[in-house]
Amino acid sequence: MSKRITLSTLFIAFSLTFTGFAADGKGLGLEQRIKLKWATKNLLKNPESVLYDKFRNICYVANINGQSTEKDGNGFISKLGLNGEIVTLKWITGLNAPKGMGVFQEKLFVTDIDRVVEIDIEKDKIVDEYSSPKAQFLNDISVHASGTVYVSDNIANHIFRLENGILELWLTSTDLKEPNGLYAEEHRLLIGINNAILSADYGTNKVERFIKNTDYVDGLASMGNGRYLVSDFLGKIQMVRQGQKRIKIIDTSAEKIMAADIDFVIEKRLLLVPTFMNNRVMAYEIIDE
């Protein structure tokens, strides 16, 4: 029987102060206080990813609600408020095993095993879907500011691109081993793999090893100023930076509280963590001093 911990225990545990040091022993100039702000009720069903929509001040949660590869029609998308309230538990239904998500204007894009589903946010319904015969296990999504959607395939070891209504193979590389978390920056796509973050140039498709020694990267989010947060699915979240030693800031793996595809709300310094089997989203405030 796994050990259970209360929210008050978590709050005390994560209200500690952490100081990060670079690989050469010099300080990163970062002192953090991590505080648990809230946790949803455990009404979610295998929440695999969470995404903040800053234009609507709402969070979307992808609920697998079953097996991650099974086309059972049980999957759904929830809406959360930034206070942890479940606004709509089953906002969009009829999905199979939804995982990564990305927003562009009035559209929400969601991976669903071997297809990408397009949801009209204002109309509250699925309006299109995109597939490729080469897709096997589509996982994360990140949307460039231009509207181009990038999608990782964790089994086929590809990166797909959705553009002009076509889902096409965009990137293959011997370095792409089980690619998962994505983050689209202005001039490059960051790709999380096992123990590294890769950088892929949009124009040349050149792939470089950007940050090393990250452990497994499930979720990938930017904190700004060249700092990134990565989750390993099992419960550990670390801050990483190019050329610096990684810093573990949260670890709930011993309590079997997982940390799947995270998001970080920079304006509010709020880390959002879907706990998968624990059926909640937990939010931590990260205060830099």
Number of C-alpha atoms within 10 A of each C-alpha: 3 7 7 9 11 7 13 9 10 13 16 12 14 19 16 12 13 16 13 20 17 15 12 9 10 10 13 14 11 12 16 17 17 24 21 21 16 18 18 18 13 13 13 27 24 25 30 32 30 30 25 23 16 11 10 9 10 15 20 23 31 31 30 28 23 16 13 19 15 14 16 15 15 18 27 24 26 21 22 21 15 18 12 19 14 20 14 13 19 16 15 18 16 15 23 24 28 32 27 28 29 24 25 17 11 12 18 19 25 27 29 28 22 21 20 26 20 20 20 15 18 8 10 10 13 18 12 12 17 15 19 14 10 13 24 18 20 29 32 31 27 27 23 18 13 8 16 15 23 25 33 29 25 21 15 17 23 26 26 23 21 20 12 9 11 13 21 19 17 14 18 15 12 8 13 22 17 20 29 30 30 30 23 22 16 11 12 19 22 24 29 31 23 18 14 19 31 21 23 20 15 16 8 8 15 12 21 13 14 16 21 18 14 23 19 22 27 27 28 28 23 19 20 10 7 9 13 20 25 29 30 25 23 20 21 21 28 18 22 24 19 14 13 21 20 23 18 16 20 17 19 16 15 13 13 17 23 26 32 32 34 30 25 25 18 13 8 11 15 21 22 27 30 32 29 27 18 17 21 24 28 20 23 22 21 23 15 12 8
